[in-house]
Amino acid sequence: MLAAEESQDKERPLREAVRDTLRTRIFEGHYVPGTRLVERDLAAEFNVSRLPIREALRMLRQEGLISDRGARGVEVSTLSRKDVEDLFDVRQSLEVLACRLAAARATAEDLGGLKDLLDEADRCLAKGAIMEAHRANSEFHDAITRIADNGFLKSALEPLQGRMHWLFRHVSDLPELIEEHRALYAAVASGDPDRAAIQSASHIGKYRDQFPEDFSRTEPTLHRKNL
C-alpha cells in the first residue's frame, strides 16, 4: 500500500506517507486506544528503514494521537471524559476566533474552496465512502484555520487537530454534520465576524455533549444514528 502511495507522488517524503497511513488506521479504529506501535514491526510491515517510522511516530506524537508509555514503548492515546471536556474548552475558544477572522478575511477563492469541501463530503456520503466524507469534513475545519491567517492561532490549533479529527470520527449522523458545516460556511461567507463566531460556538456546543462518558473505550462507529 505504501509503495503505491509513493509511486503517485515521488516528491512526498516517506515519513509523511507512513504517518498518513498510521493516522488513518487510528481514525478508522484499526488501532484502538492502548494499541502498542512497535517501530521494528512497522518498519518490517512497510518494508522501510526505521528512520521514516521514527519520524512518522514523532509527528503523530505531536498531534497527540500516540503517547510514550515508558517500557511499553509507544501506544495509541486514550482520552478520558475530562480530556474530551478540556479539548472542547480549548477548541471553542480557538475555533470561534478562527471563524471570526475567516469571516473578515476570506476571499472569493477561499469561499470556493470551502464550498468544494462541503460538496465533496456530500458526494462521498452519497456513494457510501464514509471515511472520505469524514476526511472532507475535517479538512473543512482546517481550511477555516488557514483562511483566518493568524500564525499564532494556527500554531495553537495544530497540535489539537489530530485529536479533534479523531473525536469527530465518532459522529455517525453525517448528513446532519454536513448541514451544520453548510450553516457555518454561510456565516463565514456573510462577512459578518459576529455571525460567524455565534455559529461556530453553536456548532461546537452541539457536539460536545454527544460523546460517551467512557470515551477511551469506544471505537469509531459509523452506522449508529445516535451516540
C-alpha positions as CSV (number, residue, x, y, z in Angstrom):
1,M,0.0,0.0,0.0
2,L,2.8,2.4,0.9
3,A,4.7,1.7,-2.3
4,A,1.6,2.6,-4.3
5,E,1.2,5.9,-2.5
6,E,4.8,6.7,-3.1
7,S,4.6,6.0,-6.8
8,Q,1.8,8.5,-7.1
9,D,3.8,11.3,-5.5
10,K,7.6,10.7,-5.7
11,E,8.3,14.1,-4.1
12,R,6.3,13.2,-1.0
13,P,8.5,12.4,2.0
14,L,8.3,8.7,3.0
15,R,7.7,9.7,6.7
16,E,4.5,11.6,5.7
17,A,3.2,8.6,3.8
18,V,3.8,6.4,6.8
19,R,2.3,9.0,9.1
20,D,-0.9,9.3,7.0
21,T,-1.3,5.5,6.8
22,L,-0.9,5.2,10.6
23,R,-3.2,8.1,11.2
24,T,-5.9,6.6,9.0
25,R,-5.7,3.3,10.9
26,I,-6.2,5.2,14.2
27,F,-9.1,7.2,12.8
28,E,-10.8,4.1,11.4
29,G,-10.4,2.1,14.6
30,H,-7.9,-0.4,13.3
31,Y,-5.7,0.8,16.2
32,V,-7.9,1.3,19.2
33,P,-6.7,3.3,22.2
34,G,-4.0,1.5,24.0
35,T,-2.6,-0.4,21.0
36,R,1.1,-0.6,21.0
37,L,3.0,0.6,17.9
38,V,6.4,-1.1,17.7
39,E,8.9,0.7,15.5
40,R,10.7,-2.5,14.4
41,D,7.5,-4.3,13.4
42,L,6.2,-1.3,11.5
43,A,9.4,-1.0,9.6
44,A,9.1,-4.6,8.6
45,E,5.5,-4.2,7.6
46,F,6.1,-1.2,5.4
47,N,9.4,-2.6,4.2
48,V,11.3,0.6,5.0
49,S,14.1,1.6,7.4
50,R,13.3,2.5,11.0
51,L,14.1,6.2,10.4
52,P,10.8,7.2,8.5
53,I,8.9,5.1,11.0
54,R,10.5,7.0,13.9
55,E,9.8,10.4,12.2
56,A,6.2,9.4,11.5
57,L,5.7,8.4,15.1
58,R,7.2,11.7,16.2
59,M,4.6,13.6,14.1
60,L,1.8,11.5,15.4
61,R,3.0,12.2,19.0
62,Q,2.9,16.0,18.3
63,E,-0.7,15.6,17.2
64,G,-1.5,13.8,20.4
65,L,-2.6,10.6,18.7
66,I,0.1,8.5,20.3
67,S,1.9,8.6,23.6
68,D,5.1,7.4,25.2
69,R,4.5,4.7,27.8
70,G,7.9,4.1,29.2
71,A,9.0,0.5,28.9
72,R,5.8,-0.3,26.9
73,G,7.1,2.0,24.2
74,V,4.5,3.9,22.1
75,E,0.8,3.4,22.1
76,V,-2.3,5.0,20.7
77,S,-3.5,7.6,23.1
78,T,-6.6,7.3,25.3
79,L,-8.9,10.2,26.0
80,S,-10.8,10.4,29.3
81,R,-14.0,12.3,29.7
82,K,-12.0,15.1,31.2
83,D,-9.6,15.1,28.2
84,V,-12.6,15.5,25.9
85,E,-14.1,18.3,28.0
86,D,-10.7,20.1,28.1
87,L,-10.3,19.7,24.3
88,F,-13.7,21.2,23.7
89,D,-13.0,24.1,26.0
90,V,-9.8,25.0,24.1
91,R,-11.4,24.3,20.7
92,Q,-14.3,26.6,21.5
93,S,-12.0,29.4,22.3
94,L,-9.7,28.9,19.3
95,E,-12.1,27.9,16.6
96,V,-14.6,30.6,17.4
97,L,-11.7,33.1,16.9
98,A,-10.7,31.3,13.7
99,C,-14.2,31.6,12.2
100,R,-14.4,35.3,13.3
101,L,-11.2,36.0,11.5
102,A,-12.1,33.9,8.5
103,A,-15.3,35.9,8.0
104,A,-13.3,39.1,7.9
105,R,-10.6,37.8,5.6
106,A,-12.0,35.2,3.3
107,T,-11.6,35.8,-0.4
108,A,-13.9,34.5,-3.1
109,E,-11.3,31.8,-3.8
110,D,-11.2,30.8,-0.1
111,L,-15.0,30.6,0.0
112,G,-15.0,28.5,-3.2
113,G,-12.5,26.1,-1.6
114,L,-14.8,25.7,1.5
115,K,-17.8,25.0,-0.7
116,D,-15.9,22.4,-2.7
117,L,-15.1,20.6,0.5
118,L,-18.8,20.6,1.5
119,D,-19.7,19.3,-1.9
120,E,-17.0,16.6,-1.7
121,A,-18.4,15.4,1.7
122,D,-21.9,15.2,0.1
123,R,-20.6,13.2,-2.8
124,C,-18.6,10.8,-0.6
125,L,-21.6,10.3,1.6
126,A,-23.9,9.6,-1.4
127,K,-21.6,6.8,-2.6
128,G,-21.1,5.3,0.9
129,A,-17.5,6.4,1.2
130,I,-17.9,7.3,4.9
131,M,-14.3,7.8,5.9
132,E,-13.7,10.0,2.9
133,A,-16.7,12.1,3.9
134,H,-15.2,12.4,7.4
135,R,-11.9,13.5,5.9
136,A,-13.6,16.2,3.8
137,N,-15.4,17.4,7.0
138,S,-12.1,17.6,8.9
139,E,-10.4,19.4,6.0
140,F,-13.3,22.0,6.1
141,H,-12.3,23.0,9.7
142,D,-8.6,23.0,8.8
143,A,-9.3,25.3,5.8
144,I,-11.1,27.8,8.1
145,T,-7.9,28.0,10.2
146,R,-5.8,28.6,7.1
147,I,-8.2,31.4,5.9
148,A,-8.0,33.0,9.4
149,D,-4.4,33.7,8.5
150,N,-3.1,34.1,12.1
151,G,0.2,32.3,12.7
152,F,-0.2,32.1,16.5
153,L,-3.7,30.8,16.2
154,K,-2.6,28.1,13.7
155,S,0.3,27.0,15.9
156,A,-2.0,26.7,18.9
157,L,-4.6,24.7,16.9
158,E,-2.4,22.4,15.0
159,P,-1.4,20.1,18.0
160,L,-5.1,19.7,18.8
161,Q,-6.4,18.9,15.3
162,G,-5.4,15.3,15.2
163,R,-7.3,14.6,18.4
164,M,-10.3,16.7,17.3
165,H,-10.5,14.9,14.0
166,W,-10.3,11.6,15.8
167,L,-13.1,12.6,18.1
168,F,-15.3,13.5,15.2
169,R,-14.8,10.1,13.5
170,H,-17.3,9.1,16.2
171,V,-20.1,11.3,14.9
172,S,-22.4,9.0,12.9
173,D,-25.1,11.4,11.7
174,L,-23.0,12.7,8.8
175,P,-25.9,14.4,6.9
176,E,-26.6,16.5,10.0
177,L,-22.9,17.3,10.4
178,I,-22.6,18.4,6.8
179,E,-25.7,20.6,7.2
180,E,-24.0,22.1,10.3
181,H,-21.0,22.9,8.2
182,R,-23.1,24.5,5.5
183,A,-24.6,26.8,8.1
184,L,-21.1,27.6,9.3
185,Y,-20.0,28.2,5.7
186,A,-22.9,30.6,5.2
187,A,-21.9,32.5,8.3
188,V,-18.3,32.9,7.2
189,A,-19.3,33.8,3.7
190,S,-21.6,36.5,5.1
191,G,-18.5,38.5,6.0
192,D,-20.0,39.2,9.4
193,P,-17.5,38.2,12.1
194,D,-20.1,38.2,14.9
195,R,-22.4,35.9,13.0
196,A,-19.5,33.5,12.2
197,A,-18.5,33.5,15.9
198,I,-22.0,32.7,17.1
199,Q,-22.5,29.9,14.5
200,S,-19.1,28.4,15.4
201,A,-19.9,28.4,19.2
202,S,-23.3,26.8,18.5
203,H,-21.7,24.1,16.2
204,I,-19.1,23.1,18.8
205,G,-21.5,23.2,21.7
206,K,-24.0,20.9,19.8
207,Y,-21.4,18.1,19.6
208,R,-19.6,18.5,22.9
209,D,-22.2,16.6,24.9
210,Q,-22.6,13.7,22.4
211,F,-19.5,11.9,23.4
212,P,-19.9,8.9,25.9
213,E,-18.7,9.1,29.4
214,D,-16.1,6.4,28.9
215,F,-14.8,7.6,25.6
216,S,-11.4,5.9,26.0
217,R,-13.1,2.5,25.4
218,T,-15.0,3.4,22.3
219,E,-14.1,3.0,18.7
220,P,-15.3,4.9,15.7
221,T,-18.8,3.7,14.9
222,L,-20.1,4.7,11.5
223,H,-23.5,3.3,11.4
224,R,-25.3,4.4,14.5
225,K,-27.8,7.2,14.3
226,N,-27.1,8.5,17.8
227,L,-24.1,8.1,20.1
